[in-house]
Amino acid sequence: MSAQPAERSGDPFASLTGQGLFPPARKRPVRMRGVNESDLPELHRLDREVFQEVAYPYFMLRQLFDMYADHLFVLDDGEALQGYVLAGTVLGTGWVLGLGVARERRGEGLGRRLMLEILRQLRNDGVREVRLTVDPTNAAAIALYKSSGFAPAAPDGGLRRNYFGPGEHRLVLELSL
């Protein structure tokens, strides 16, 4: 019986080092900050990565930046944006209009950091109620929002059929600050 060649693992040096020729790269630390106009192309790239077919068009992100720059935060690792959160306010109610984290950085608590920051900012601005919408099949996002205190909007339990068009249902959640 012969040993399986190391090439089968995808790294011909795996058997020599135990973890391959190079150890896994450490992820760069992220810094939360407000958004600058020069960030818009990178923000658009991240939004498309996260939200794909329901991502904001560039012109819409531009207008949202113009209207809500005080409620737009990013997580920046010095090379690329790794997450963002955007909220708007209407008549004392805040709406989380977007919260996304780069695929390779999910599971690190970055979404929670973003949510806590936007809720802090909205509370400081006198907002007393916050709402958001989420794809009802996005279990990770729903868990984050519920653990942050959000609950389905009454009286219909929050599910809004065809909210973004045919077949694009959304769950509407709300939180009192």
N, C-alpha and C positions, 0 to 999 in steps of 0.2 A: 504494500500500500504506500503510495507516494504522497508527500505533503502537497497541499494546494499552493500554486505559485503566488507570490505576493502581489503580482500584477492584477490578480482577480479582485483585490480590494480597491483598485483605482489608484493606488499609490505604490509604486514598486519599492519604496523604501520603508513602507509601513512596518515590516518585520524587523527592521534595523533599529528603529527609534521608538516603537511602541505607539506612536501617534502620527507617523508620517515624517517627511523631511522637514516640514515647517509646522510648528504648533499653531493651533487656531489663533487667528488674529483677535486681539482685544478690541472691543468696541470702544470707540472714542466717547468720552463723557459729553453730555449735552448741556447746553446753557439755555434757559428760558429767557426770551426777550420779546420786545415788541417788533412789529414788522416795519421795514422801510420799503419805499417804493421800488428800490433796486432788488428786493426779494421776490417781487411778483412773478417773474418767470420760473424761479425755483419752486415757489409756492404752487403755481399752476401744475408743474411737473408732479409734485407730491400729491396734489389733489386728484390728478388723473390716475396716479398709481393706486391710490386708496379707493376712490369711488368709481373708477372706470366709466361706464356709460352714463352715470348720473353725476359725474364731476361737473363743477362749474365751468362754463366757458371763460376764457381769459378776460373778456370784457366785463363779465359779471364779477369776477374776483376783483378787478380794478375798481368797479363801482362800490363794491362792498368795502374795500379798503378805504376809499374816499369817505364813506359814510360811517364806518365803524372801526377805524384804526385803533381807537382806545380799547377795543374789545377783540383784538386780533393778536395772538401770541404764537410764537414758534419755538420749537426745540432745535437748536443749531449745534452741530458737532464740529463746526469749523470748516467742514468740507461740503456738507449738504444739510438741508432741513430734514429732520427726522420725525417731526410731528407738528401739528398745528391745531389751534382751536379758534373759532370765530363765533361771536355772538352779536346779535343786534337787539335793540330795545324799541318797543312801541308802547306808548301810553303806560309806562311803568312795568311792563312785562318784558322779560328777557327771553330771547330765543337763541338756543345754541344752533347755529346754522351749519356748523361743520366741526368735526373733531376727528382727526385721523393721525395714524402713526404708520411710519414706513414698515413694510412687511418684515424686514429683517430685524426690526427693533421691537416687535410686539412681544408681550409677555414680560417686559422689564418694568412695568408700572408707569410708563410714560403717559399713557392715556389718563390715568388717575391724576398725575401731576398737572396735566393740562386742565382737567375738569376742576380740580381744586382751585387752580389759579383763576379760571374764568368765573367761578362762583364767588370767589373772594372779591374780584373786581366788580361784579354785578352788585353784590351786597353793599360794597363801599359806595356805589353810585346810587343807592337807594332803591334798587329793584327788589321787589318782594315776592315775585313769582317768576319761575323760569320754566320754559317748555322746550321740548326737542322732539324730533321725529327720528325713528330708527326702523330699518328693515326688520320685520317681525321674525325673520330667520337668522338674524345676526346675534346668536346667543352670547358671544363674548361682549359685545357692546351693551346689550341689554343687562347683563350681569354687572358691568361697570356702572351703568346708570342707576340701576336699582340699589347697588351698594353705596352709591352717592346720595341716596335718599329719594330718587325719582320714583313715581308710581304712575300707573296708567291713568290718563285723564278720564274723568267721569263725564257723562253718565254711561257711555258706551264701552267702557273698558279700554278705551284708547285705540282700538284697531280701526283704522280708516281705510276702507277699500278704495283702490284706484286713486290714491292720494296724489301720486306723481304721474297718473295716466293709467290706461288699461293694464291690469295685472301688476301694477306697482303699488302694492299696499304698504302702509306705514303704521307703526305703533306710535301714538302720541303720548309722551310722558310729561309729567309736571312735578315741580318741587316748589314748596313754599320756603322762602329764606327767612 
